[in-house]
Amino acid sequence: MAGKFEVYQDKAGKFRFRLKASNGQVIATGEAYESKKSCLNGIESIRKNAPDARLDDQTTSPAPPA
């Protein structure tokens, strides 16, 4: 089973989405949108722009050795 986007309304009535992995764990969440259409556009933007997204690590200290 592939991951999935879930669209929902928060307590304030704003539209949001979350991306769930195939095991059901939430791996990303979207901002609050005023309309469902805007929320769906946010999902489409991720689908379009993220496949080749690079990692820009802006942390100030190096990661500990593995």
mmCIF file of the N, C-alpha and C atoms, coordinates in Angstrom:
data_MODEL
# 
_entry.id   MODEL 
# 
loop_
_atom_site.group_PDB 
_atom_site.id 
_atom_site.type_symbol 
_atom_site.label_atom_id 
_atom_site.label_alt_id 
_atom_site.label_comp_id 
_atom_site.label_asym_id 
_atom_site.label_entity_id 
_atom_site.label_seq_id 
_atom_site.pdbx_PDB_ins_code 
_atom_site.Cartn_x 
_atom_site.Cartn_y 
_atom_site.Cartn_z 
_atom_site.occupancy 
_atom_site.B_iso_or_equiv 
_atom_site.pdbx_formal_charge 
_atom_site.auth_seq_id 
_atom_site.auth_comp_id 
_atom_site.auth_asym_id 
_atom_site.auth_atom_id 
_atom_site.pdbx_PDB_model_num 
ATOM 1   N N  . MET A 1 1  ? 0.844   -1.190 0.000  1.00 0.00 ? 1  MET A N  1 
ATOM 2   C CA . MET A 1 1  ? 0.000   0.000  0.000  1.00 0.00 ? 1  MET A CA 1 
ATOM 3   C C  . MET A 1 1  ? 0.885   1.246  0.000  1.00 0.00 ? 1  MET A C  1 
ATOM 4   N N  . ALA A 1 2  ? 0.576   2.195  -0.828 1.00 0.00 ? 2  ALA A N  1 
ATOM 5   C CA . ALA A 1 2  ? 1.343   3.441  -0.914 1.00 0.00 ? 2  ALA A CA 1 
ATOM 6   C C  . ALA A 1 2  ? 0.885   4.416  0.165  1.00 0.00 ? 2  ALA A C  1 
ATOM 7   N N  . GLY A 1 3  ? 1.686   5.444  0.380  1.00 0.00 ? 3  GLY A N  1 
ATOM 8   C CA . GLY A 1 3  ? 1.288   6.501  1.298  1.00 0.00 ? 3  GLY A CA 1 
ATOM 9   C C  . GLY A 1 3  ? 0.071   7.234  0.751  1.00 0.00 ? 3  GLY A C  1 
ATOM 10  N N  . LYS A 1 4  ? -0.500  8.113  1.577  1.00 0.00 ? 4  LYS A N  1 
ATOM 11  C CA . LYS A 1 4  ? -1.681  8.847  1.124  1.00 0.00 ? 4  LYS A CA 1 
ATOM 12  C C  . LYS A 1 4  ? -1.751  10.213 1.791  1.00 0.00 ? 4  LYS A C  1 
ATOM 13  N N  . PHE A 1 5  ? -2.376  11.148 1.095  1.00 0.00 ? 5  PHE A N  1 
ATOM 14  C CA . PHE A 1 5  ? -2.683  12.452 1.651  1.00 0.00 ? 5  PHE A CA 1 
ATOM 15  C C  . PHE A 1 5  ? -4.086  12.392 2.242  1.00 0.00 ? 5  PHE A C  1 
ATOM 16  N N  . GLU A 1 6  ? -4.264  12.954 3.425  1.00 0.00 ? 6  GLU A N  1 
ATOM 17  C CA . GLU A 1 6  ? -5.584  13.083 4.041  1.00 0.00 ? 6  GLU A CA 1 
ATOM 18  C C  . GLU A 1 6  ? -5.894  14.571 4.167  1.00 0.00 ? 6  GLU A C  1 
ATOM 19  N N  . VAL A 1 7  ? -7.070  14.975 3.744  1.00 0.00 ? 7  VAL A N  1 
ATOM 20  C CA . VAL A 1 7  ? -7.543  16.348 3.884  1.00 0.00 ? 7  VAL A CA 1 
ATOM 21  C C  . VAL A 1 7  ? -8.580  16.364 4.997  1.00 0.00 ? 7  VAL A C  1 
ATOM 22  N N  . TYR A 1 8  ? -8.466  17.343 5.873  1.00 0.00 ? 8  TYR A N  1 
ATOM 23  C CA . TYR A 1 8  ? -9.420  17.445 6.987  1.00 0.00 ? 8  TYR A CA 1 
ATOM 24  C C  . TYR A 1 8  ? -9.578  18.898 7.406  1.00 0.00 ? 8  TYR A C  1 
ATOM 25  N N  . GLN A 1 9  ? -10.581 19.165 8.240  1.00 0.00 ? 9  GLN A N  1 
ATOM 26  C CA . GLN A 1 9  ? -10.774 20.500 8.798  1.00 0.00 ? 9  GLN A CA 1 
ATOM 27  C C  . GLN A 1 9  ? -10.378 20.476 10.259 1.00 0.00 ? 9  GLN A C  1 
ATOM 28  N N  . ASP A 1 10 ? -9.638  21.512 10.680 1.00 0.00 ? 10 ASP A N  1 
ATOM 29  C CA . ASP A 1 10 ? -9.236  21.605 12.081 1.00 0.00 ? 10 ASP A CA 1 
ATOM 30  C C  . ASP A 1 10 ? -10.361 22.224 12.909 1.00 0.00 ? 10 ASP A C  1 
ATOM 31  N N  . LYS A 1 11 ? -10.127 22.403 14.191 1.00 0.00 ? 11 LYS A N  1 
ATOM 32  C CA . LYS A 1 11 ? -11.170 22.934 15.093 1.00 0.00 ? 11 LYS A CA 1 
ATOM 33  C C  . LYS A 1 11 ? -11.609 24.343 14.728 1.00 0.00 ? 11 LYS A C  1 
ATOM 34  N N  . ALA A 1 12 ? -10.729 25.093 14.058 1.00 0.00 ? 12 ALA A N  1 
ATOM 35  C CA . ALA A 1 12 ? -11.052 26.460 13.646 1.00 0.00 ? 12 ALA A CA 1 
ATOM 36  C C  . ALA A 1 12 ? -11.752 26.500 12.288 1.00 0.00 ? 12 ALA A C  1 
ATOM 37  N N  . GLY A 1 13 ? -11.974 25.336 11.683 1.00 0.00 ? 13 GLY A N  1 
ATOM 38  C CA . GLY A 1 13 ? -12.646 25.263 10.402 1.00 0.00 ? 13 GLY A CA 1 
ATOM 39  C C  . GLY A 1 13 ? -11.731 25.435 9.205  1.00 0.00 ? 13 GLY A C  1 
ATOM 40  N N  . LYS A 1 14 ? -10.423 25.499 9.430  1.00 0.00 ? 14 LYS A N  1 
ATOM 41  C CA . LYS A 1 14 ? -9.452  25.639 8.341  1.00 0.00 ? 14 LYS A CA 1 
ATOM 42  C C  . LYS A 1 14 ? -9.180  24.259 7.741  1.00 0.00 ? 14 LYS A C  1 
ATOM 43  N N  . PHE A 1 15 ? -8.817  24.258 6.472  1.00 0.00 ? 15 PHE A N  1 
ATOM 44  C CA . PHE A 1 15 ? -8.503  23.010 5.781  1.00 0.00 ? 15 PHE A CA 1 
ATOM 45  C C  . PHE A 1 15 ? -7.014  22.722 5.909  1.00 0.00 ? 15 PHE A C  1 
ATOM 46  N N  . ARG A 1 16 ? -6.698  21.474 6.187  1.00 0.00 ? 16 ARG A N  1 
ATOM 47  C CA . ARG A 1 16 ? -5.322  21.036 6.348  1.00 0.00 ? 16 ARG A CA 1 
ATOM 48  C C  . ARG A 1 16 ? -5.155  19.676 5.675  1.00 0.00 ? 16 ARG A C  1 
ATOM 49  N N  . PHE A 1 17 ? -3.894  19.311 5.455  1.00 0.00 ? 17 PHE A N  1 
ATOM 50  C CA . PHE A 1 17 ? -3.617  17.969 4.968  1.00 0.00 ? 17 PHE A CA 1 
ATOM 51  C C  . PHE A 1 17 ? -2.473  17.370 5.759  1.00 0.00 ? 17 PHE A C  1 
ATOM 52  N N  . ARG A 1 18 ? -2.450  16.062 5.761  1.00 0.00 ? 18 ARG A N  1 
ATOM 53  C CA . ARG A 1 18 ? -1.318  15.325 6.332  1.00 0.00 ? 18 ARG A CA 1 
ATOM 54  C C  . ARG A 1 18 ? -0.978  14.220 5.350  1.00 0.00 ? 18 ARG A C  1 
ATOM 55  N N  . LEU A 1 19 ? 0.301   13.912 5.280  1.00 0.00 ? 19 LEU A N  1 
ATOM 56  C CA . LEU A 1 19 ? 0.783   12.834 4.431  1.00 0.00 ? 19 LEU A CA 1 
ATOM 57  C C  . LEU A 1 19 ? 1.121   11.670 5.342  1.00 0.00 ? 19 LEU A C  1 
ATOM 58  N N  . LYS A 1 20 ? 0.532   10.533 5.055  1.00 0.00 ? 20 LYS A N  1 
ATOM 59  C CA . LYS A 1 20 ? 0.768   9.343  5.870  1.00 0.00 ? 20 LYS A CA 1 
ATOM 60  C C  . LYS A 1 20 ? 1.546   8.314  5.074  1.00 0.00 ? 20 LYS A C  1 
ATOM 61  N N  . ALA A 1 21 ? 2.492   7.680  5.738  1.00 0.00 ? 21 ALA A N  1 
ATOM 62  C CA . ALA A 1 21 ? 3.248   6.581  5.137  1.00 0.00 ? 21 ALA A CA 1 
ATOM 63  C C  . ALA A 1 21 ? 2.342   5.358  5.032  1.00 0.00 ? 21 ALA A C  1 
ATOM 64  N N  . SER A 1 22 ? 2.813   4.348  4.337  1.00 0.00 ? 22 SER A N  1 
ATOM 65  C CA . SER A 1 22 ? 1.999   3.143  4.156  1.00 0.00 ? 22 SER A CA 1 
ATOM 66  C C  . SER A 1 22 ? 1.660   2.446  5.466  1.00 0.00 ? 22 SER A C  1 
ATOM 67  N N  . ASN A 1 23 ? 2.467   2.700  6.531  1.00 0.00 ? 23 ASN A N  1 
ATOM 68  C CA . ASN A 1 23 ? 2.168   2.094  7.836  1.00 0.00 ? 23 ASN A CA 1 
ATOM 69  C C  . ASN A 1 23 ? 1.214   2.949  8.671  1.00 0.00 ? 23 ASN A C  1 
ATOM 70  N N  . GLY A 1 24 ? 0.724   4.060  8.120  1.00 0.00 ? 24 GLY A N  1 
ATOM 71  C CA . GLY A 1 24 ? -0.226  4.916  8.814  1.00 0.00 ? 24 GLY A CA 1 
ATOM 72  C C  . GLY A 1 24 ? 0.401   6.045  9.609  1.00 0.00 ? 24 GLY A C  1 
ATOM 73  N N  . GLN A 1 25 ? 1.720   6.082  9.685  1.00 0.00 ? 25 GLN A N  1 
ATOM 74  C CA . GLN A 1 25 ? 2.410   7.132  10.443 1.00 0.00 ? 25 GLN A CA 1 
ATOM 75  C C  . GLN A 1 25 ? 2.385   8.446  9.661  1.00 0.00 ? 25 GLN A C  1 
ATOM 76  N N  . VAL A 1 26 ? 2.070   9.547  10.357 1.00 0.00 ? 26 VAL A N  1 
ATOM 77  C CA . VAL A 1 26 ? 2.088   10.870 9.731  1.00 0.00 ? 26 VAL A CA 1 
ATOM 78  C C  . VAL A 1 26 ? 3.542   11.274 9.517  1.00 0.00 ? 26 VAL A C  1 
ATOM 79  N N  . ILE A 1 27 ? 3.876   11.611 8.269  1.00 0.00 ? 27 ILE A N  1 
ATOM 80  C CA . ILE A 1 27 ? 5.251   11.989 7.960  1.00 0.00 ? 27 ILE A CA 1 
ATOM 81  C C  . ILE A 1 27 ? 5.370   13.447 7.509  1.00 0.00 ? 27 ILE A C  1 
ATOM 82  N N  . ALA A 1 28 ? 4.247   14.108 7.247  1.00 0.00 ? 28 ALA A N  1 
ATOM 83  C CA . ALA A 1 28 ? 4.268   15.530 6.907  1.00 0.00 ? 28 ALA A CA 1 
ATOM 84  C C  . ALA A 1 28 ? 2.880   16.114 7.128  1.00 0.00 ? 28 ALA A C  1 
ATOM 85  N N  . THR A 1 29 ? 2.846   17.387 7.469  1.00 0.00 ? 29 THR A N  1 
ATOM 86  C CA . THR A 1 29 ? 1.578   18.089 7.634  1.00 0.00 ? 29 THR A CA 1 
ATOM 87  C C  . THR A 1 29 ? 1.639   19.415 6.895  1.00 0.00 ? 29 THR A C  1 
ATOM 88  N N  . GLY A 1 30 ? 0.493   19.862 6.443  1.00 0.00 ? 30 GLY A N  1 
ATOM 89  C CA . GLY A 1 30 ? 0.409   21.129 5.729  1.00 0.00 ? 30 GLY A CA 1 
ATOM 90  C C  . GLY A 1 30 ? -0.063  22.244 6.639  1.00 0.00 ? 30 GLY A C  1 
ATOM 91  N N  . GLU A 1 31 ? 0.043   23.462 6.130  1.00 0.00 ? 31 GLU A N  1 
ATOM 92  C CA . GLU A 1 31 ? -0.418  24.632 6.860  1.00 0.00 ? 31 GLU A CA 1 
ATOM 93  C C  . GLU A 1 31 ? -1.940  24.697 6.824  1.00 0.00 ? 31 GLU A C  1 
ATOM 94  N N  . ALA A 1 32 ? -2.512  25.691 7.494  1.00 0.00 ? 32 ALA A N  1 
ATOM 95  C CA . ALA A 1 32 ? -3.958  25.895 7.478  1.00 0.00 ? 32 ALA A CA 1 
ATOM 96  C C  . ALA A 1 32 ? -4.336  26.706 6.244  1.00 0.00 ? 32 ALA A C  1 
ATOM 97  N N  . TYR A 1 33 ? -5.341  26.249 5.525  1.00 0.00 ? 33 TYR A N  1 
ATOM 98  C CA . TYR A 1 33 ? -5.833  26.923 4.321  1.00 0.00 ? 33 TYR A CA 1 
ATOM 99  C C  . TYR A 1 33 ? -7.266  27.384 4.560  1.00 0.00 ? 33 TYR A C  1 
ATOM 100 N N  . GLU A 1 34 ? -7.626  28.495 3.944  1.00 0.00 ? 34 GLU A N  1 
ATOM 101 C CA . GLU A 1 34 ? -8.982  29.031 4.081  1.00 0.00 ? 34 GLU A CA 1 
ATOM 102 C C  . GLU A 1 34 ? -10.005 28.212 3.300  1.00 0.00 ? 34 GLU A C  1 
ATOM 103 N N  . SER A 1 35 ? -9.573  27.619 2.183  1.00 0.00 ? 35 SER A N  1 
ATOM 104 C CA . SER A 1 35 ? -10.514 26.861 1.356  1.00 0.00 ? 35 SER A CA 1 
ATOM 105 C C  . SER A 1 35 ? -9.960  25.472 1.060  1.00 0.00 ? 35 SER A C  1 
ATOM 106 N N  . LYS A 1 36 ? -10.866 24.576 0.767  1.00 0.00 ? 36 LYS A N  1 
ATOM 107 C CA . LYS A 1 36 ? -10.462 23.219 0.405  1.00 0.00 ? 36 LYS A CA 1 
ATOM 108 C C  . LYS A 1 36 ? -9.671  23.241 -0.893 1.00 0.00 ? 36 LYS A C  1 
ATOM 109 N N  . LYS A 1 37 ? -10.070 24.084 -1.833 1.00 0.00 ? 37 LYS A N  1 
ATOM 110 C CA . LYS A 1 37 ? -9.357  24.182 -3.106 1.00 0.00 ? 37 LYS A CA 1 
ATOM 111 C C  . LYS A 1 37 ? -7.903  24.576 -2.882 1.00 0.00 ? 37 LYS A C  1 
ATOM 112 N N  . SER A 1 38 ? -7.659  25.542 -2.001 1.00 0.00 ? 38 SER A N  1 
ATOM 113 C CA . SER A 1 38 ? -6.284  25.953 -1.702 1.00 0.00 ? 38 SER A CA 1 
ATOM 114 C C  . SER A 1 38 ? -5.496  24.808 -1.079 1.00 0.00 ? 38 SER A C  1 
ATOM 115 N N  . CYS A 1 39 ? -6.141  24.052 -0.220 1.00 0.00 ? 39 CYS A N  1 
ATOM 116 C CA . CYS A 1 39 ? -5.495  22.899 0.411  1.00 0.00 ? 39 CYS A CA 1 
ATOM 117 C C  . CYS A 1 39 ? -5.107  21.865 -0.648 1.00 0.00 ? 39 CYS A C  1 
ATOM 118 N N  . LEU A 1 40 ? -6.020  21.585 -1.566 1.00 0.00 ? 40 LEU A N  1 
ATOM 119 C CA . LEU A 1 40 ? -5.734  20.630 -2.637 1.00 0.00 ? 40 LEU A CA 1 
ATOM 120 C C  . LEU A 1 40 ? -4.621  21.149 -3.544 1.00 0.00 ? 40 LEU A C  1 
ATOM 121 N N  . ASN A 1 41 ? -4.566  22.459 -3.761 1.00 0.00 ? 41 ASN A N  1 
ATOM 122 C CA . ASN A 1 41 ? -3.481  23.048 -4.541 1.00 0.00 ? 41 ASN A CA 1 
ATOM 123 C C  . ASN A 1 41 ? -2.140  22.864 -3.834 1.00 0.00 ? 41 ASN A C  1 
ATOM 124 N N  . GLY A 1 42 ? -2.142  22.947 -2.499 1.00 0.00 ? 42 GLY A N  1 
ATOM 125 C CA . GLY A 1 42 ? -0.928  22.701 -1.725 1.00 0.00 ? 42 GLY A CA 1 
ATOM 126 C C  . GLY A 1 42 ? -0.427  21.279 -1.915 1.00 0.00 ? 42 GLY A C  1 
ATOM 127 N N  . ILE A 1 43 ? -1.324  20.331 -1.917 1.00 0.00 ? 43 ILE A N  1 
ATOM 128 C CA . ILE A 1 43 ? -0.955  18.930 -2.146 1.00 0.00 ? 43 ILE A CA 1 
ATOM 129 C C  . ILE A 1 43 ? -0.373  18.774 -3.545 1.00 0.00 ? 43 ILE A C  1 
ATOM 130 N N  . GLU A 1 44 ? -1.019  19.363 -4.535 1.00 0.00 ? 44 GLU A N  1 
ATOM 131 C CA . GLU A 1 44 ? -0.530  19.257 -5.910 1.00 0.00 ? 44 GLU A CA 1 
ATOM 132 C C  . GLU A 1 44 ? 0.843   19.898 -6.063 1.00 0.00 ? 44 GLU A C  1 
ATOM 133 N N  . SER A 1 45 ? 1.085   20.969 -5.345 1.00 0.00 ? 45 SER A N  1 
ATOM 134 C CA . SER A 1 45 ? 2.390   21.618 -5.390 1.00 0.00 ? 45 SER A CA 1 
ATOM 135 C C  . SER A 1 45 ? 3.476   20.686 -4.874 1.00 0.00 ? 45 SER A C  1 
ATOM 136 N N  . ILE A 1 46 ? 3.186   19.983 -3.797 1.00 0.00 ? 46 ILE A N  1 
ATOM 137 C CA . ILE A 1 46 ? 4.156   19.016 -3.257 1.00 0.00 ? 46 ILE A CA 1 
ATOM 138 C C  . ILE A 1 46 ? 4.393   17.896 -4.260 1.00 0.00 ? 46 ILE A C  1 
ATOM 139 N N  . ARG A 1 47 ? 3.332   17.381 -4.822 1.00 0.00 ? 47 ARG A N  1 
ATOM 140 C CA . ARG A 1 47 ? 3.470   16.295 -5.809 1.00 0.00 ? 47 ARG A CA 1 
ATOM 141 C C  . ARG A 1 47 ? 4.320   16.736 -6.996 1.00 0.00 ? 47 ARG A C  1 
ATOM 142 N N  . LYS A 1 48 ? 4.149   17.975 -7.413 1.00 0.00 ? 48 LYS A N  1 
ATOM 143 C CA . LYS A 1 48 ? 4.861   18.489 -8.581 1.00 0.00 ? 48 LYS A CA 1 
ATOM 144 C C  . LYS A 1 48 ? 6.316   18.833 -8.263 1.00 0.00 ? 48 LYS A C  1 
ATOM 145 N N  . ASN A 1 49 ? 6.560   19.467 -7.119 1.00 0.00 ? 49 ASN A N  1 
ATOM 146 C CA . ASN A 1 49 ? 7.873   20.036 -6.825 1.00 0.00 ? 49 ASN A CA 1 
ATOM 147 C C  . ASN A 1 49 ? 8.798   19.177 -5.978 1.00 0.00 ? 49 ASN A C  1 
ATOM 148 N N  . ALA A 1 50 ? 8.285   18.194 -5.291 1.00 0.00 ? 50 ALA A N  1 
ATOM 149 C CA . ALA A 1 50 ? 9.107   17.454 -4.333 1.00 0.00 ? 50 ALA A CA 1 
ATOM 150 C C  . ALA A 1 50 ? 9.852   16.233 -4.861 1.00 0.00 ? 50 ALA A C  1 
ATOM 151 N N  . PRO A 1 51 ? 9.484   15.639 -5.986 1.00 0.00 ? 51 PRO A N  1 
ATOM 152 C CA . PRO A 1 51 ? 10.177  14.410 -6.379 1.00 0.00 ? 51 PRO A CA 1 
ATOM 153 C C  . PRO A 1 51 ? 11.689  14.534 -6.447 1.00 0.00 ? 51 PRO A C  1 
ATOM 154 N N  . ASP A 1 52 ? 12.181  15.688 -6.875 1.00 0.00 ? 52 ASP A N  1 
ATOM 155 C CA . ASP A 1 52 ? 13.622  15.876 -7.004 1.00 0.00 ? 52 ASP A CA 1 
ATOM 156 C C  . ASP A 1 52 ? 14.170  16.882 -5.996 1.00 0.00 ? 52 ASP A C  1 
ATOM 157 N N  . ALA A 1 53 ? 13.424  17.154 -4.954 1.00 0.00 ? 53 ALA A N  1 
ATOM 158 C CA . ALA A 1 53 ? 13.862  18.151 -3.972 1.00 0.00 ? 53 ALA A CA 1 
ATOM 159 C C  . ALA A 1 53 ? 15.149  17.696 -3.291 1.00 0.00 ? 53 ALA A C  1 
ATOM 160 N N  . ARG A 1 54 ? 16.066  18.633 -3.130 1.00 0.00 ? 54 ARG A N  1 
ATOM 161 C CA . ARG A 1 54 ? 17.323  18.310 -2.463 1.00 0.00 ? 54 ARG A CA 1 
ATOM 162 C C  . ARG A 1 54 ? 17.229  18.692 -0.998 1.00 0.00 ? 54 ARG A C  1 
ATOM 163 N N  . LEU A 1 55 ? 18.100  18.159 -0.209 1.00 0.00 ? 55 LEU A N  1 
ATOM 164 C CA . LEU A 1 55 ? 18.151  18.445 1.221  1.00 0.00 ? 55 LEU A CA 1 
ATOM 165 C C  . LEU A 1 55 ? 19.064  19.639 1.450  1.00 0.00 ? 55 LEU A C  1 
ATOM 166 N N  . ASP A 1 56 ? 18.574  20.651 2.150  1.00 0.00 ? 56 ASP A N  1 
ATOM 167 C CA . ASP A 1 56 ? 19.366  21.820 2.524  1.00 0.00 ? 56 ASP A CA 1 
ATOM 168 C C  . ASP A 1 56 ? 19.431  21.839 4.050  1.00 0.00 ? 56 ASP A C  1 
ATOM 169 N N  . ASP A 1 57 ? 20.460  21.214 4.606  1.00 0.00 ? 57 ASP A N  1 
ATOM 170 C CA . ASP A 1 57 ? 20.610  21.088 6.056  1.00 0.00 ? 57 ASP A CA 1 
ATOM 171 C C  . ASP A 1 57 ? 21.187  22.390 6.613  1.00 0.00 ? 57 ASP A C  1 
ATOM 172 N N  . GLN A 1 58 ? 20.390  23.132 7.355  1.00 0.00 ? 58 GLN A N  1 
ATOM 173 C CA . GLN A 1 58 ? 20.810  24.424 7.881  1.00 0.00 ? 58 GLN A CA 1 
ATOM 174 C C  . GLN A 1 58 ? 21.072  24.383 9.387  1.00 0.00 ? 58 GLN A C  1 
ATOM 175 N N  . THR A 1 59 ? 21.337  23.206 9.902  1.00 0.00 ? 59 THR A N  1 
ATOM 176 C CA . THR A 1 59 ? 21.667  23.104 11.312 1.00 0.00 ? 59 THR A CA 1 
ATOM 177 C C  . THR A 1 59 ? 23.058  23.676 11.553 1.00 0.00 ? 59 THR A C  1 
ATOM 178 N N  . THR A 1 60 ? 23.280  24.129 12.768 1.00 0.00 ? 60 THR A N  1 
ATOM 179 C CA . THR A 1 60 ? 24.562  24.793 13.066 1.00 0.00 ? 60 THR A CA 1 
ATOM 180 C C  . THR A 1 60 ? 25.620  23.845 13.552 1.00 0.00 ? 60 THR A C  1 
ATOM 181 N N  . SER A 1 61 ? 25.242  22.688 14.061 1.00 0.00 ? 61 SER A N  1 
ATOM 182 C CA . SER A 1 61 ? 26.258  21.763 14.546 1.00 0.00 ? 61 SER A CA 1 
ATOM 183 C C  . SER A 1 61 ? 26.221  20.482 13.716 1.00 0.00 ? 61 SER A C  1 
ATOM 184 N N  . PRO A 1 62 ? 27.363  19.858 13.519 1.00 0.00 ? 62 PRO A N  1 
ATOM 185 C CA . PRO A 1 62 ? 27.377  18.627 12.744 1.00 0.00 ? 62 PRO A CA 1 
ATOM 186 C C  . PRO A 1 62 ? 26.649  17.502 13.465 1.00 0.00 ? 62 PRO A C  1 
ATOM 187 N N  . ALA A 1 63 ? 26.157  16.586 12.701 1.00 0.00 ? 63 ALA A N  1 
ATOM 188 C CA . ALA A 1 63 ? 25.484  15.424 13.273 1.00 0.00 ? 63 ALA A CA 1 
ATOM 189 C C  . ALA A 1 63 ? 26.501  14.563 14.017 1.00 0.00 ? 63 ALA A C  1 
ATOM 190 N N  . PRO A 1 64 ? 26.068  13.923 15.110 1.00 0.00 ? 64 PRO A N  1 
ATOM 191 C CA . PRO A 1 64 ? 26.980  13.045 15.836 1.00 0.00 ? 64 PRO A CA 1 
ATOM 192 C C  . PRO A 1 64 ? 27.372  11.848 14.974 1.00 0.00 ? 64 PRO A C  1 
ATOM 193 N N  . PRO A 1 65 ? 28.531  11.281 15.199 1.00 0.00 ? 65 PRO A N  1 
ATOM 194 C CA . PRO A 1 65 ? 28.943  10.122 14.404 1.00 0.00 ? 65 PRO A CA 1 
ATOM 195 C C  . PRO A 1 65 ? 28.004  8.950  14.614 1.00 0.00 ? 65 PRO A C  1 
ATOM 196 N N  . ALA A 1 66 ? 27.819  8.201  13.577 1.00 0.00 ? 66 ALA A N  1 
ATOM 197 C CA . ALA A 1 66 ? 26.898  7.051  13.638 1.00 0.00 ? 66 ALA A CA 1 
ATOM 198 C C  . ALA A 1 66 ? 27.550  5.849  14.296 1.00 0.00 ? 66 ALA A C  1 
# 
